[in-house]
């Protein structure tokens, strides 16, 4: 009898609240035989998963849990590897692909990537409409990317007048880089540059702050804060952050 072929799914769970989980992601979680993920993310979907085997690790256990997921799928099981936000944006989809083309290349496994709401779009919806034109997303975490490379990318982005979304801006250990970014924004874009902050975007304890870059409350910033730095078209309109796309509007425009 031919062995059952397993399935490997990289599932983005969005912010982790049920109402912000896509239908496709929910179906994947409900049908998976094994759920693999960081402990915090698995707890966030505990009301959805029931009866499945669960494999969790702590922070920095990404390689271990992806290996265990691949091995479970190679044994013929349907395995969902969960990531916060979108599985393909700073998530586990890339690591799974690396392992499948490397040490597990002899396994006859396909990977299906199931997207989720990423922090940039979630935070933008909370703030208003700051991503209406070109924008860039950068992580300030130097765990995977050298600090020098992050600084090089920031130096390229700031003069380009792109709205900039910053992930992982500051932690208890990393406190020096974000103040440098603030100084750079002031130098390149001016002290009145509009900035929005959203902590725990899309979760019950969500908080936000909106104002000028010179007024940013540094104590508000942590690893769960998304920072949206506006460009030259970004304003605060009726308490919302708006980056104008360039529509030519007049007072009597019937198509507004």
Secondary structure, DSSP 8 states (H G I E B T S, - for coil): ------EEEEEE-BTS-GGGS-HHHHHHHHH-SEEEEEHHHHHHTTTT--SSEEEEE-TT-HHHHHHHHHHHHHTT-EEEEEESB-TTSSSSHHHHHHHHHTTTTTS---EEEE----HHHHHHHHHEETTSS-EEEEE--TTTS-HHHHHHHHHHHHTTT-EEEEES---SS--SHHHHHHHHHHHHH-TT-EEEEEESTTSTT-EEEEEEGGG--GGG--TTEEEEE--TTEEEETTEEEE-------TT-TT-
